[in-house]
Structures are given as C-alpha cells and as structure tokens.
Amino acid sequence: MIRKKTSELRCRGNCLVFFFVYFFVSAYAQSPGGYSTGLRFWIKANSSVYNNAGTTLCTNSTTVQQWNDLSGNGFNAAQATASLRPTYFSTGANGNPVVRYAGTHFLDVASLGISGTSDYYAFCVVKLTSATAGGTNDGAGSYVLDRTSATNELFDIKVVASGGTNRFFFQKRNNSGGNLGGPTSTTVIDPNGFQLVNIGRIYNSSGNTLSRIFVNGELEATQSNGQETTTPPNMRIGRHATNGTGGMTGDLTELIVYSNFPSSADKQKIESYLAIKYGFSIGQNTLTNYLSSNSTVIYPATGTHSTYLNTITGIGMDNGSGLTQSSSRNQSTNDFVTIQNPSAMSDGDFLLWGNNNATMITPNAADVDGSLILRRLSRVWRVAHTGTIGTVDILIDLATVPGGKVQSDLRLLIDRDGDGFADNDVTPLTGTLTGTTFSVAGVTFQHGDYFTVGSLNSVATPLPIELTDFRSTCFENVIELHWTTASERENSFFVLERSDDGENWVDIKHVKGAGNSTTVRDYSVKDEFKKGRLRYYRLTQVDFNGNTETSKLIFSSCFDADEKLILYPNPATNELFLDLNLIQNYGAGEIKIANALGKICLTEKVNLTRGSNVFKLPLNLEAGAYTVLFSSMGLHLPPQKLIIR
C-alpha cells in the first residue's frame, strides 16, 4: 500500500508539473493577432493594471501606479508620484476597460532594447477627447507618446494642426539631433471615438529610412530621409518629457511595440483583433479582409462582402490573441446594431457584420412580399460567420428612423438565399421594442446572411418617410416624372434632378411637400426629351430643418420600338449575352448594369453595326436584381431587368 500511495503521489506530482508547464506556455503563447516575432512591449487595459506596485489590480475609478508589460520582456509602465497617475475605468471601449489621462498624467517605461538601426512599429488605440495642437518641430501640444527625458532621439505621437483641424503626427529625430520632423495623418482626430494610430520605421529602404503613420489600418503619410540611426528612447506614455501640461486628455486602451515592421498579413491580424475588441472599423479605402490569429479570413471584404464595408463590427474568441468579445456595437454614430450573448462561442468562432450604408430614412417597399411585410429599412447588413458561435441576441436602435414604432408590427428579416427579402425564405422574426430599440433573442445566423428590419404596418409603424413610387413615362417630346408618397414627416419640398451621365446633376424643379401626412399623395413633373439620349433622374426630400435624403436613380424609358435588346440567360450567374438587332450602323455605344439602388456596377463600351450584334459580358456581381441600360447617339433602348444568382 505504501508503494501504491507513493506511485499515486508521483503521478500527481508529474501531472501537476505538466499542468504548470502547459499553463505557463499557454499564457505566454498569446500575442497581438497571434504575431510574436519582435514583440517588445504590450499593455492592454483589460489585463494587469495595478493600483500599486504590481500586487493589487485596479478597480473602477482607481489610479494606476503600474501597468504590466505582457510581451514577456518585463518592461512594466509605472508612475511613482500619486498626483501624476492616470485613472482606470472598468468600461468605456466597447465594454472593455480604459486608462484615462487628464493632461498631466503619464507612465514611464524603461528602454525597450531596440537598436537604432532596426525597424520599429507601434500600434496605439487612443481616444483624444480634447487636444491642443503643437508644431511639427517643437515640444508644444498634446503628446500621446514621448521620451522620459530630453534626449536627441525621438519616436513620438503628438497633435498638430493641419488645414485648421487637429491631426496625429509622428515626430521623430535621430541620435545626432538631426532630421527633426515626420509624417502627419490625413485623418482628423475624432474626440468621440477610438482611433488606431500606428507609427513605423523602415531603417533601410533602398538606402533611405522611411517613417510612416497609419490611422485605422491605412497608410496616410511617409517621410523619407537618408539612412539614419535613431535608438528609440525610454518611453513616456501620456505626456511630454519636460512640458508638464503637454499631455493627452482622453483614454488609452492598448499599446504594442515591435522591433520590426510587420508584414501586411501580420498587420491585418493585429488590426482585426484590435478593431473587433474596441468597436472601430478598419479603413476600407483599400479593401482589407479581417483575419484571425491563424490567418483565417473572418470578414471577406475583398470578396463576397465587398459592398458591405460600412461599420464592420464583430464578436468572437481567439485564444492566440487573448480575445474574448461577446458583445459589440460599432462606435460610429452611423451604426445601430448590437449583437451579443453567443450561446456556444469557443476559440476560432467569429460573427462579423457590415452594412451597405443605405439610408435609415427612406424605406424600401419593393423588396418585400407586400402581403405580410409592407416595407423594410433600406439599410441592409451582411453577416460573416466562422466556426460555430451558436445563437445570438440582436438589438437594432431605430431612434433615427422617423415615425412611430409598434412592437407587433416589427420583424427581423433574414435573406439566406441571396435573392432579396421578398420571398421570406427565413421566417420573419418577432421581437421586443424597448424605447426605440428593437431586439430579437436566440437568432441563428449563417455565413453570408443578410438582415434588416421590416414592418407589417405602413401607417402606424411607417419606419421612415415613404416614397412608394418614382418612375418616368415617355410621351412624344417629353418625359413625365411621377412619384407617390404614402406618408410624409416634416417634408418641406422635393428637388427633382436630372443627369446625362449619372454623376453630374442639375436641378429641374422644386415641388412643395405636404409637411406631415399619412395619406397617399401623388406628384408629377414634365421634362423635355431629346431622342437618343439616356437620362437619369433622382429625387431629394428636404425637411423643415434643412435635412435632405436622396432617392435611388431612375432612368428615362423612351426608346426606338423597331430595335430590341434581348438578354440571355436571365437569371444569369457568371456571364451574360446581349443580342441587338439594329436597322442601321450607330457606332460607339455603352452597356451599363445598375444595382437596385441605381449604382452603376459594370460599364462596357461596344461598337454597333447594322444587323445582329451579340456581346458577351463576364459577370462578377452579387446575387440580386439589376437593371441593364443601353445607349448610344441616335439609339435609345428600354432598360431590361436582370436577375443574378
């Protein structure tokens, strides 16, 4: 029995050692975006923020004496003087903690041991609620990062004024005190939201040293100097080295420093982690996918979701990054969706969503079944689902949507087959209306789903002001534009505009609105028509406060009856054939394909000859309803409806 007990004790000891080693390795396997190469410094407000010298974690509204480095290098940030310490708040950034600075507060960090001839890169998530601009070559203004003492070498983030507005500036200077300056962001500082500010140095780029600044993932400026040695100094977080009032006012949530310049893919992984966590969006001027720490695409911005790039937001779990985000709402004032409470989220599971940036004011009464659902929001969101996240709760804030709201009238609409909401392929879901927030619990989303809010009642719950019809009719020498409203709210007047190219517009008529109305009203305007020219029209509503909302485009429909355009196959998938039988030569012509909002998605120039003309168009468009337009000098054919699957 003694041997048996000894054996049991030995097994337990080995198991304990194994568990300790496993836990130790697992704890330090985490890195931002799963990228650990060259990681020198990492602090985040949701971990290891102390009210004293590293034993008592901060609680809400307590000051920060020490903020521990999670890179494994032990470069903890600290402040010995109580009056100069920033304050910890347990929430403030998409449900995550923040560390708040008030102009004089700062934390100091010892040298990170980065060579003066190595590359350098820092990611900083910050919200400057107030800022004072300094110059590019001085120590004035608000500093986010500086040195602990007045050294020659600089690697700073500060505020400067450019074009009359405050912007971020990467202030740098080499070890010899030369080349003072740096790049300035083009993005203006947002006092109401968090911004990801990255600064980086490439030491040797064809014999030059490049200094770069990025905001929300996008490169905004580069300064090139002859190759120079700059050793990053001891770092001060939150204030200038010697100017006692030269500090930032606002919140800082995360700061990451590398002794290299991450690749584009590694940068994407880090920025995706930070964006999901803190509720901001990666800039999409250049389409950029969101990636997990293992390089899985979790939001395909360059592919299927390329038209749903507005306020991309997400929830998910990524052990490689130390991310667990179970509730998110984008910080943008133009975002209204919260998704939370996933029922089965584990490592590698993500749910992200973005929208088409359509109006929240004017509804869509065409892409609904017309029987149960009478209208829906024009704004549509699209989901990207990775892994198995389970069911979620969704909350949609309808405060900006005009008109009354009745809970029993509202439905969450989900389009799963990609052909629009009219077929209700997913049964519309009921929910709860609390104030102006419509919430639905236990929703199951699949990858690629679209969702929006619909209404059963066009009067009691009209959603926005409703434009139910806007069309053109061709007569012998005029086009008559006709539109109908089912309801109007504080509508002062309409502006009817015309364009020959869909881009340059002229006003042709102002028409008085009905103010407030819940009855059907009809309006019409006549416009002279010139045969053989395609015309575009749009309608803008102006309310009593001067706010405006513009409709989708429509196209004039006068055409030559003897000449026809035939499309096949219709519905189409990857390619479309257009067959034109013409009675004469017309020369240059143009084929355009427009989506349901009137946006031109494809343009093809063609040459038109007498007889049969067959054109083949490759298609790379999302599933949905489109309009094919054809025009040339002397020839005008009617628009044709096209369905893409």
Secondary structure, DSSP 8 states (H G I E B T S, - for coil): -HHHHHHHHHHHHHHHHHHHHHHHHHHHH--GGG--TTEEEEEETTB-EESSSSSSB--TTEE-SEE---SSS---EE---GGG--EEEEEEETTEEEEEEESS--EEE------TTS-EEEEEEEEEEE---B-TTSS-S-EEEEESS--S-EEEEEEEEETTEEEEEEEEE-TTS---B--EEEEE--TTS-EEEEEEEEEEETTEEEEEEEETTEEEEEEEEES-------EEESB-SS-TT-B-EEEEEEEEEESS---HHHHHHHHHHHHHHHT-----SS---EE-TT--EEE-TTTTTTT--EEEEEEEEETTTTEEE-EEE-SSTT--EEEE--SS--TT-EEEEEE----SSS-BSSSS-SSS--EE-S--EEEEEES----EEEEEE-TTS-S---GGGEEEEEE-SSS-STT-SS--B--EEETTEEEEEEE---TT-EEEEEES-SSSS--S-EEEEEEEEE-SSEEEEEEEEEEEEEEEEEEEEEESSSSS-EEEEEEEEEEEE-S-EEEEEEEE--TT---EEEEEEEETTS-EEE---EE-----TTSEEEEESSSBSSEEEEEEEESS--EEEEEEEE-TTS-EEEEEEEEE-SEEEEEEEE----SEEEEEEEEETTEE---EEEEE-
